[in-house]
Amino acid sequence: EAGVAQSPRYKIIEKRQSVAFWCNPISGHATLYWYQQILGQGPKLLIQFQNNGVVDDSQLPKDRFSAERLKGVDSTLKIQPAKLEDSAVYLCASSLHSLAGVVPGELFFGEGSRLTVL
Amino acid sequence: SQQGEEDPQALSIQEGENATMNCSYKTSINNLQWYRQNSGRGLVHLILIRSNEREKHSGRLRVTLDTSKKSSSLLITASRAADTASYFCATVPRGQGGSEKLVFGKGTKLTVNP
């Protein structure tokens, strides 16, 4: 079974530039998550999709971050304009459960996209 | 906001020894999960324990949950150099009103010396 695919693995940009990350979850997984992991910290949830609808985006800095999940499969996370504090690893994860309100079980993570903002 | 807090922040042991990591959390939970993260890699799920369970085993892993103390522990027995990684606890807090999500702690960095 193919895992969660993410690209690019590494990206270096100047502040105020834009960047986009792509994620392809495990086939059949209804729920998709984007987490931000700053060096030395645990992952912080940015946005959670159930199929192609947003379930939670309370910690997404909406003035600069946006995310979409077209047709309930692939997802893209965009940052525009980037700030120095956005330097982090952006992790995409997916899980099987497909009903709103169902307690999540195991999450499957991709390898992450490491962003460095200079 | 981070719900769980792991202790210790870092742990260094010799191969063959046991490693114990603890996690404390603040609010009632549906379940608690442990994940491992090797340097520069994504997180890998290790074990899930539900709020009505007290102990679970998986291979060399043993997880306990004490909901009265809002704490959990992860024991790795007979550690190997390959167990060197960061270990995170993650909780699903109760009562999120349909937006059940997994909240991670800051992790314990385990080093197993050969």
Chai-1 contact restraints between the chains, C-beta under 6 A:
chainA,res_idxA,chainB,res_idxB,connection_type,confidence,min_distance_angstrom,max_distance_angstrom,comment,restraint_id
A,Q41,B,K106,contact,1.0,0.0,6.0,A-B,restraint_1
A,G42,B,F88,contact,1.0,0.0,6.0,A-B,restraint_2
A,G42,B,F104,contact,1.0,0.0,6.0,A-B,restraint_3
A,G42,B,G105,contact,1.0,0.0,6.0,A-B,restraint_4
A,G42,B,K106,contact,1.0,0.0,6.0,A-B,restraint_5
A,G42,B,G107,contact,1.0,0.0,6.0,A-B,restraint_6
A,P43,B,F104,contact,1.0,0.0,6.0,A-B,restraint_7
A,L45,B,K101,contact,1.0,0.0,6.0,A-B,restraint_8
A,Q48,B,K101,contact,1.0,0.0,6.0,A-B,restraint_9
A,V55,B,S99,contact,1.0,0.0,6.0,A-B,restraint_10
A,D56,B,S99,contact,1.0,0.0,6.0,A-B,restraint_11
A,D56,B,K101,contact,1.0,0.0,6.0,A-B,restraint_12
A,A100,B,G98,contact,1.0,0.0,6.0,A-B,restraint_13
A,G101,B,G98,contact,1.0,0.0,6.0,A-B,restraint_14
A,V103,B,N30,contact,1.0,0.0,6.0,A-B,restraint_15
A,V103,B,V92,contact,1.0,0.0,6.0,A-B,restraint_16
A,V103,B,E100,contact,1.0,0.0,6.0,A-B,restraint_17
A,P104,B,V92,contact,1.0,0.0,6.0,A-B,restraint_18
A,P104,B,E100,contact,1.0,0.0,6.0,A-B,restraint_19
A,P104,B,L102,contact,1.0,0.0,6.0,A-B,restraint_20
A,E106,B,H45,contact,1.0,0.0,6.0,A-B,restraint_21
A,F109,B,G42,contact,1.0,0.0,6.0,A-B,restraint_22
A,F109,B,L43,contact,1.0,0.0,6.0,A-B,restraint_23
A,G110,B,G42,contact,1.0,0.0,6.0,A-B,restraint_24
A,E111,B,R41,contact,1.0,0.0,6.0,A-B,restraint_25
A,E111,B,G42,contact,1.0,0.0,6.0,A-B,restraint_26
A,G112,B,G42,contact,1.0,0.0,6.0,A-B,restraint_27
